[in-house]
Amino acid sequence: MGTTPPGTTSQETEPPEPHDDGTAARAPGSADGDDDAVGDAPSGDAPRASDDAGDASAPSATPRVAAAAAASAATSAGTGRRRLFGAVRWWWFLVAALVLEFWIYGRRGSIEVCVGKQGETDFALVGQERTDANRWKFPRCERADNLGLVSKYDQAVKEAIHTACRGATIFRHQGEGKVCVDASTNTAQGWVHRIETRQVLPWERPFYEHLFWFLM
């Protein structure tokens, strides 16, 4: 053993004991320990960074969700309005079809046929009161109905003319019944026909009696 210089103390250094993995233990104040301390520090702060990132993305996500919800609500409202307007259009179509059907049903639904002799009959007396002075001036009139979706106007007029001419030639102008009927094509004998029609409304008795005949 050598001598120790004065002013110094003798200190024996022991070699570091190896760990199980074959690496030597580091001294508490070694530079490698500082590096580990510095390297471990960010791992503890990582959740905070992710939380900050989540907080930063939340405000940007909220407007997108609100915009999507508003667009969905607008789409639902538009679909509801289209369905409502479609139903209203169908109701208007049904009402219009019903009105048209009733108009056709009662068109020229009431027919009045009056026959008379020129120079003897005054058609202006129709609807007035009969008196002894004008009794023989009244025309002979017959009414006929022409209700339904299929018009029978020609047949109804023909039957009404026959009936009116038969009544007009019972007591006077006997034997002129055929001439009276043919007056529409031959006026040589002076017989005149006046035919008037009118619309029968749904609330009139002939209309609903004809329409609901199975209930009467």
C-alpha positions in Angstrom: 0.0 0.0 0.0 1.2 3.5 -0.8 1.2 6.4 1.5 -1.6 9.0 1.4 -0.6 12.5 0.6 -1.1 14.9 3.4 -4.4 16.9 3.5 -6.3 14.1 1.9 -8.4 11.3 3.3 -8.4 7.9 2.1 -11.6 6.6 0.6 -12.2 3.3 -0.9 -14.6 3.2 -3.8 -16.8 0.2 -4.2 -17.9 -0.8 -7.7 -21.6 -0.5 -8.4 -23.6 -3.6 -8.0 -25.2 -4.9 -11.2 -29.0 -5.2 -11.5 -30.8 -8.2 -12.6 -31.0 -6.9 -16.2 -27.2 -6.5 -16.3 -27.1 -2.7 -16.1 -25.4 -0.9 -13.5 -27.3 1.1 -10.9 -27.2 4.8 -11.4 -26.1 7.2 -8.8 -28.8 9.4 -7.4 -27.2 12.5 -8.8 -26.1 11.1 -12.1 -26.9 12.7 -15.4 -28.8 9.7 -16.5 -31.2 10.0 -13.6 -31.8 13.6 -14.5 -32.7 12.6 -18.0 -35.2 10.0 -16.7 -36.8 12.7 -14.5 -37.1 15.0 -17.4 -38.4 12.3 -19.6 -41.0 11.2 -17.1 -42.5 14.6 -16.5 -44.5 14.9 -19.8 -46.1 11.5 -19.1 -47.9 13.0 -16.1 -49.0 16.0 -18.1 -50.4 14.1 -21.1 -53.9 13.7 -19.9 -54.1 17.4 -19.3 -53.0 18.1 -22.9 -55.7 15.7 -24.2 -58.3 17.4 -21.9 -57.3 20.7 -23.3 -57.6 19.4 -26.8 -61.1 18.0 -26.0 -62.2 21.3 -24.5 -60.9 23.1 -27.5 -62.9 20.9 -29.9 -66.1 21.1 -27.9 -67.1 24.6 -29.0 -66.5 23.7 -32.7 -68.5 20.5 -32.4 -71.5 22.2 -30.7 -72.4 24.5 -33.7 -72.2 21.6 -36.1 -74.6 19.6 -33.9 -77.0 22.6 -33.6 -76.9 23.1 -37.4 -77.6 19.5 -38.1 -80.5 19.5 -35.6 -81.9 22.7 -37.2 -81.6 21.2 -40.7 -83.4 18.1 -39.5 -86.2 20.1 -37.9 -86.5 22.2 -41.1 -86.7 19.0 -43.2 -89.4 17.5 -40.9 -91.4 20.8 -41.0 -91.2 20.9 -44.8 -92.3 17.3 -45.0 -95.3 18.0 -42.7 -96.3 21.0 -44.7 -96.2 19.1 -47.9 -98.3 16.3 -46.5 -100.8 18.9 -45.1 -101.0 20.7 -48.4 -101.4 17.4 -50.3 -104.3 16.4 -48.0 -105.9 19.9 -48.5 -105.5 19.6 -52.3 -107.2 16.2 -52.2 -110.1 17.6 -50.0 -110.6 20.4 -52.5 -110.6 18.0 -55.3 -113.2 15.8 -53.7 -115.4 18.9 -52.9 -115.1 20.2 -56.5 -116.0 16.7 -57.8 -119.0 16.5 -55.6 -120.2 20.0 -56.6 -119.7 19.1 -60.3 -121.6 15.8 -59.8 -124.6 17.6 -58.2 -124.6 20.2 -60.9 -124.8 17.5 -63.6 -127.4 15.6 -61.6 -129.7 18.6 -61.5 -128.9 20.2 -64.8 -132.1 20.8 -66.7 -133.7 18.7 -64.0 -137.1 20.3 -64.3 -138.8 20.6 -67.6 -142.1 22.5 -68.3 -143.8 22.0 -71.7 -146.7 24.2 -72.6 -148.8 24.0 -75.8 -151.4 26.3 -77.2 -153.0 27.7 -80.3 -151.8 30.9 -81.9 -154.4 33.7 -81.5 -156.2 31.9 -78.7 -153.6 31.1 -76.1 -151.7 33.6 -73.9 -148.5 32.1 -72.5 -148.1 35.1 -70.2 -150.9 33.7 -68.1 -148.9 30.8 -66.8 -148.6 31.0 -63.1 -151.5 33.4 -62.7 -155.0 32.8 -61.2 -157.7 31.5 -63.5 -160.8 33.5 -63.9 -163.9 33.2 -66.1 -162.5 35.8 -68.5 -159.2 34.1 -69.1 -160.1 30.4 -68.5 -159.8 29.4 -72.2 -156.7 31.5 -72.8 -154.5 29.4 -70.6 -152.1 27.0 -72.3 -151.9 23.4 -71.5 -148.7 22.7 -69.5 -147.0 19.5 -68.3 -144.0 19.1 -66.1 -141.3 16.4 -66.3 -138.2 15.5 -64.3 -134.8 15.0 -65.9 -132.7 14.2 -62.9 -129.6 12.0 -62.9 -126.0 11.8 -64.2 -127.4 10.5 -67.5 -129.7 13.1 -69.2 -133.0 11.9 -70.7 -134.0 15.3 -71.9 -135.3 14.4 -75.4 -137.4 11.5 -74.2 -138.8 13.6 -71.3 -139.7 16.5 -73.6 -141.4 14.1 -76.1 -143.5 12.5 -73.4 -144.5 15.9 -72.0 -145.6 17.2 -75.4 -147.8 14.1 -76.0 -149.4 14.5 -72.6 -150.0 18.3 -73.0 -151.4 17.9 -76.5 -153.8 15.2 -75.4 -155.1 17.5 -72.7 -155.4 20.5 -75.0 -157.5 18.6 -77.5 -159.9 16.8 -75.2 -162.7 19.4 -75.1 -161.6 21.8 -77.8 -159.8 21.3 -81.1 -160.7 17.7 -81.1 -158.9 15.6 -83.7 -155.9 17.9 -83.7 -153.8 16.0 -81.2 -151.4 14.7 -83.9 -151.1 18.1 -85.4 -150.4 19.5 -82.0 -147.6 17.0 -81.4 -146.0 17.7 -84.7 -146.1 21.5 -84.2 -142.4 21.6 -83.6 -141.8 20.7 -87.2 -145.1 21.9 -88.8 -146.7 25.1 -87.6 -149.3 25.3 -90.4 -152.1 24.6 -88.0 -151.0 27.3 -85.6 -150.0 25.1 -82.6 -147.1 26.4 -80.5 -144.8 24.7 -78.0 -143.0 26.5 -75.3 -140.3 24.5 -73.4 -138.6 25.8 -70.3 -136.0 24.1 -68.1 -134.3 25.0 -64.8 -131.6 23.7 -62.5 -132.8 21.6 -59.6 -130.8 22.3 -56.5 -129.7 19.5 -54.1 -131.9 20.7 -51.2 -135.0 20.7 -53.3 -137.4 17.8 -52.6 -137.4 16.3 -56.2 -133.6 16.2 -56.1 -133.1 14.3 -52.9 -136.1 12.1 -53.4 -134.7 11.0 -56.7 -131.2 10.6 -55.3 -132.3 8.7 -52.2 -135.1 6.8 -53.9 -134.2 3.6 -52.0 -135.0 5.4 -48.6 -138.3 6.7 -49.7 
